[in-house]
Amino acid sequence: MKYIYIILYIIILISCNDHRYDIRNFPTTSAKLDNVTNQLLLDSVSINLNSYSGVGRFALLNGGLVFSDQIFQTINYLDTDLMVKGVHLGRGSGPHEVDNVHYTVDLEGSNYLVIDNFGYHQFQNDSIKTYFKLYDWDNFTPTEELMNNPDGEQKGIYTIDWSPNIQTNFTAHLNDYLFVPIITEHPRMNAFQHERFYEETYVLGKFRIADGKLVQIGGKWSEAYQDFSFIPNLAGIDVAAYNEHLLVSFHIDSLMYVYDQNLQLMERFGVGGQGFDVNYRTTRGIEEAIENWRTDVADQSFYASVYAHQDHVFRVYHPQGTDGPTRMQIYEDKVLTHDVQVPKRFRVIGKLGAYVYADGAVNEGSEELWVYRFKWDDL
């Protein structure tokens, strides 16, 4: 009889661990230098494009700087002098055209991915499309079951979490997989109305690049969200590759979470941003949340983009929302070394030569484009 109780205890323990883990069991670091640097010397470089719609973002591809125009659906390649050397893709159904250029993902060699609405295109040598893959959610649960009995373990309840106005560094690529933010908007388990959403659902999808299949879901919501009922407009993540691991930053959590490639939590680290205020407005309805989206993002504190290069991490945040100043933290070996004010639109995108580059100002009215950069000899 004793052995039966032991077996039952093990089964219960395993069942509980499937949904929740005790965050106290994972190493947590909140370290900073005694004198954190508060200034950074930035260069701003004006970019002149031959044609420009007014909407887009900068990225690094194939060892160079590019600008993706999200209206014309083109990619503008810049040379070492940051002058246009070629424009590729474009909206259409031609062999090398796309529907949307939401984000780009740099791959090995001369290959890269273009993230579209329902899948992604692989290109090589700037403009040659090799294939298009739809996201395969690997769902075999009947629709009726998904609708009536939603569960965080069911792949079929999830979709891509675009959150385009907060989530700037959208995806991470490691080896043969693409790691993308996911979310469920299920009527019975969503960020607007249900505690179960924050307790049971996952934030990351691991897609196999070769065929688009979702091979794993993982990464639970930060427990910080359970203190509010609810703040759906700030429920989101930013993700980056970090030394063959994944780094996830939640919009309201001062800590960043390190996962291995099997989406198992390894550790956490981070220091709260200057002037960060967690007295959030709450909402319990979808219509109210939609109505308040602009103000929630404009005047409330949140962490935005995160980028990692070797042991350095660059995290941008908005201590007073997007209408206030923008700041950036820099960590080295998980220790905060810099906390500096940066231009309003600012997102670190990578290192090129002696400079670290950041996505810069986009002025739709005057059609002006600026990219920011700063020297970082240690990288």
C-alpha positions in Angstrom: 0.0 0.0 0.0 2.9 2.3 0.9 4.2 2.0 -2.7 0.9 3.0 -4.2 0.9 6.2 -2.2 4.5 6.9 -3.4 3.5 6.4 -7.0 0.4 8.6 -6.6 2.6 11.3 -5.1 5.0 11.1 -8.0 2.2 11.3 -10.5 0.7 14.4 -8.8 4.1 16.0 -8.6 4.8 15.5 -12.3 1.3 16.7 -13.2 1.8 19.9 -11.2 5.2 20.5 -12.7 3.7 20.3 -16.2 1.9 23.6 -15.5 3.8 25.5 -12.9 7.4 25.6 -11.7 8.7 27.2 -8.5 10.5 30.2 -9.7 12.5 30.3 -6.5 14.4 27.2 -7.6 16.2 29.2 -10.4 19.2 31.4 -10.0 18.4 35.1 -10.0 20.8 37.9 -10.3 20.1 41.6 -9.8 23.6 43.1 -9.9 24.9 46.5 -11.0 28.1 48.5 -10.9 28.5 50.9 -8.0 28.7 53.7 -10.6 26.4 52.9 -13.5 27.3 54.9 -16.5 24.6 57.3 -17.5 25.9 58.7 -20.8 26.7 57.1 -24.2 28.2 58.9 -27.3 25.8 58.3 -30.2 26.3 59.1 -33.9 23.2 59.7 -36.1 23.5 59.0 -39.8 21.0 60.2 -42.4 20.0 57.5 -44.9 18.8 58.5 -48.4 16.7 56.0 -50.2 15.6 56.2 -53.8 12.0 55.5 -52.9 10.5 55.4 -49.5 6.9 55.0 -48.2 7.4 56.3 -44.7 7.0 53.0 -42.8 9.7 50.4 -42.1 12.6 49.3 -40.0 16.3 48.8 -40.1 18.1 45.4 -39.7 21.4 43.7 -40.4 21.4 41.1 -43.2 24.3 39.3 -44.9 26.8 41.4 -43.1 25.3 44.7 -44.1 22.6 47.2 -43.1 19.2 47.0 -44.8 15.9 49.0 -44.6 12.7 47.0 -45.0 9.9 49.2 -46.4 6.6 47.8 -45.0 4.4 49.5 -47.5 6.3 48.8 -50.7 7.4 45.4 -49.2 11.0 46.0 -50.4 14.4 45.5 -48.8 16.9 48.3 -49.5 20.5 47.1 -49.2 23.1 49.7 -48.1 26.9 49.6 -48.8 29.7 50.3 -46.3 29.1 54.0 -46.9 25.4 53.5 -46.0 24.3 54.3 -49.6 21.7 52.3 -51.5 23.3 49.5 -53.5 20.2 47.5 -54.4 16.5 47.2 -53.8 14.9 43.7 -53.9 11.5 41.9 -53.3 8.3 43.9 -53.7 4.6 43.2 -53.2 3.1 40.7 -55.6 2.9 37.0 -56.5 6.0 36.9 -58.7 8.7 34.3 -58.0 10.7 36.7 -55.8 7.9 38.8 -54.4 6.1 38.7 -51.1 2.8 39.8 -49.5 4.4 41.4 -46.5 7.9 42.1 -45.0 7.1 42.2 -41.3 10.5 41.2 -40.1 13.7 39.7 -41.4 15.9 37.0 -39.9 19.5 36.7 -40.7 20.7 33.1 -41.4 24.0 31.5 -42.2 25.8 32.4 -45.4 23.9 34.5 -47.8 20.4 33.3 -46.6 17.7 35.1 -44.7 14.0 34.8 -43.9 11.2 37.2 -44.5 8.4 36.9 -41.9 5.0 37.1 -43.7 1.5 36.9 -42.3 1.0 33.1 -42.3 4.5 31.9 -42.9 8.0 32.9 -44.0 10.0 33.0 -47.2 13.7 32.0 -47.4 15.9 34.1 -49.7 19.5 33.8 -50.7 22.0 36.2 -52.4 19.8 39.2 -51.7 16.8 38.4 -53.9 16.4 34.7 -54.9 13.5 33.0 -53.1 14.2 29.3 -52.4 10.9 28.5 -50.7 7.9 29.6 -48.7 6.7 27.7 -45.6 3.4 28.1 -43.8 3.4 27.9 -40.1 2.3 24.4 -39.2 0.8 24.4 -35.7 0.9 20.6 -35.5 -2.6 20.5 -34.0 -4.6 17.4 -33.9 -7.1 18.4 -31.2 -10.7 18.5 -32.5 -12.1 22.1 -32.9 -15.0 21.4 -30.5 -12.5 20.3 -27.8 -10.4 23.4 -28.3 -13.4 25.7 -28.1 -15.1 24.0 -25.1 -12.1 22.8 -23.0 -9.1 25.1 -23.7 -5.8 24.1 -22.1 -2.5 25.7 -22.2 -0.9 22.5 -23.5 -3.0 22.6 -26.7 -1.1 24.0 -29.7 -4.3 24.7 -31.5 -5.3 27.6 -29.2 -2.2 29.7 -30.1 -1.4 32.2 -32.8 1.6 34.4 -33.6 1.8 37.4 -31.1 2.6 40.3 -33.4 2.2 43.2 -31.0 4.0 45.4 -33.6 4.1 48.6 -31.6 5.8 47.2 -28.6 7.5 44.0 -29.7 10.4 45.2 -31.8 13.0 42.5 -31.9 10.5 39.9 -32.9 12.1 36.6 -33.2 15.3 34.6 -32.4 17.1 32.1 -34.7 19.2 29.3 -33.2 20.5 26.4 -35.3 17.6 24.9 -37.3 14.8 26.6 -35.4 12.9 29.9 -35.3 11.6 31.0 -31.9 8.6 33.3 -32.1 6.3 34.9 -29.5 2.9 33.2 -29.4 -0.4 34.0 -27.6 -3.9 32.6 -27.2 -6.9 34.8 -27.7 -9.4 32.1 -26.7 -12.8 33.4 -25.5 -12.4 31.3 -22.3 -8.7 31.9 -21.7 -7.3 35.2 -22.7 -5.2 38.1 -21.4 -8.2 40.4 -21.0 -10.4 38.4 -18.6 -8.8 35.2 -17.3 -6.3 34.4 -14.6 -5.7 31.0 -16.2 -4.1 32.8 -19.2 -1.3 34.0 -17.0 -0.9 30.8 -15.0 -1.1 28.2 -17.7 -0.4 29.4 -21.2 3.0 29.7 -23.0 4.8 32.7 -24.6 7.2 31.0 -27.1 6.8 28.7 -30.1 9.7 26.7 -31.5 9.3 26.3 -35.3 11.5 24.1 -37.4 12.7 26.2 -40.3 12.9 23.4 -42.8 9.1 22.7 -42.8 7.5 25.3 -40.6 6.3 22.9 -38.0 5.7 24.0 -34.4 7.7 21.4 -32.5 7.4 22.8 -29.0 5.7 25.5 -26.9 7.2 26.8 -23.7 8.0 29.7 -21.4 5.3 30.6 -18.9 4.2 34.2 -18.2 6.2 36.2 -15.6 4.5 35.9 -12.2 4.5 39.8 -12.2 1.3 39.7 -14.3 -0.5 37.8 -11.6 -0.5 40.9 -9.5 -2.9 42.7 -11.8 -6.4 41.9 -13.1 -5.7 42.7 -15.8 -3.2 44.6 -18.0 -3.5 43.0 -21.4 -2.1 45.9 -23.4 1.2 45.3 -21.7 1.1 41.5 -21.9 3.9 40.6 -24.2 7.6 39.7 -24.6 10.7 40.5 -26.6 13.1 37.7 -27.4 16.7 37.4 -28.5 19.4 34.8 -29.1 21.8 34.8 -26.2 25.0 32.6 -26.3 23.1 29.6 -27.8 20.3 30.2 -25.4 17.2 32.4 -25.5 16.7 35.7 -23.6 13.1 36.7 -22.9 12.1 40.1 -21.6 8.5 40.7 -20.4 7.1 44.2 -20.7 6.5 44.7 -17.0 9.2 42.6 -15.4 12.6 44.0 -14.3 14.1 40.5 -14.7 15.0 38.8 -18.0 14.6 35.1 -18.4 17.2 32.7 -19.9 15.9 29.6 -21.6 17.7 26.7 -23.2 16.8 25.7 -26.8 14.3 23.2 -25.3 12.5 26.1 -23.7 13.5 25.1 -20.2 14.1 28.0 -17.8 17.7 28.3 -16.7 18.1 31.6 -14.8 16.9 35.2 -14.5 18.7 38.5 -14.2 18.1 42.2 -14.4 17.7 45.5 -12.6 14.7 47.8 -12.6 14.8 50.8 -14.9 15.1 54.3 -13.7 11.7 55.9 -12.9 9.9 52.6 -13.7 6.4 52.8 -12.3 4.4 49.5 -11.8 1.1 51.2 -10.7 -0.7 50.0 -13.8 -4.3 50.7 -14.8 -6.3 47.5 -15.0 -9.1 46.5 -17.2 -11.5 43.5 -17.2 -13.1 43.8 -20.6 -11.9 43.4 -24.2 -13.7 46.6 -25.5 -12.2 48.6 -22.6 -8.7 47.3 -23.3 -9.0 48.1 -27.0 -10.3 51.6 -26.2 -7.4 52.2 -23.8 -4.6 50.7 -25.8 -3.1 54.0 -27.0 -3.0 55.6 -23.5 -1.8 52.4 -21.8 1.2 52.3 -24.1 1.7 56.1 -24.2 2.0 56.9 -20.5 2.8 53.6 -18.6 6.2 52.1 -18.0 7.3 49.1 -20.0 10.4 47.3 -21.2 10.7 47.1 -25.0 13.3 45.6 -27.3 16.2 43.4 -26.1 19.3 42.4 -28.1 22.3 40.3 -27.1 25.8 40.1 -28.4 28.0 37.5 -26.7 27.9 38.5 -23.0 26.4 41.9 -23.6 22.7 42.6 -23.4 21.0 45.9 -24.6 17.5 46.4 -23.2 15.4 49.5 -24.2 12.6 50.7 -21.9 10.0 53.5 -21.6 9.8 54.6 -18.0 6.9 57.0 -18.8 5.5 55.3 -21.8 6.1 56.1 -25.5 5.2 59.7 -24.9 8.1 60.1 -22.4 11.8 59.6 -22.7 13.4 56.4 -24.0 16.2 54.7 -22.0 18.6 51.8 -22.6 20.3 49.5 -20.1 23.5 47.6 -21.0 24.5 44.5 -19.1 27.9 42.7 -19.2 28.0 39.2 -17.8 24.5 39.9 -16.3 25.7 43.0 -14.4 24.2 46.4 -15.3 26.9 48.7 -16.5 25.0 51.5 -18.3 21.5 53.1 -18.0 21.4 55.9 -20.5 18.8 58.1 -22.3 18.5 57.4 -26.0 16.4 58.9 -28.9 12.7 58.2 -28.8 12.8 55.5 -31.5 15.8 53.3 -30.7 16.4 49.6 -31.0 19.7 47.9 -31.1 20.0 45.6 -34.2 23.6 44.4 -34.1 27.3 45.1 -34.6 28.9 46.0 -37.9 32.6 46.8 -37.9 33.5 48.9 -35.0 29.9 50.1 -34.4 26.8 48.9 -32.7 23.8 50.0 -34.8 20.3 50.9 -33.7 17.1 51.3 -35.7 16.5 55.0 -35.8 14.1 57.8 -36.6 11.6 57.4 -39.4 9.9 60.7 -40.4 7.0 59.9 -42.7 6.2 63.6 -43.3 9.6 64.7 -44.5 10.7 61.2 -45.7 13.8 61.4 -43.5 15.5 58.4 -42.2 18.2 58.2 -39.5 20.1 55.3 -38.1 22.0 55.5 -34.8 25.4 53.9 -33.9 27.9 53.9 -31.2 31.4 52.4 -30.8 31.8 49.5 -28.5 35.4 48.1 -28.6 34.7 45.3 -26.2 32.2 43.5 -28.5 
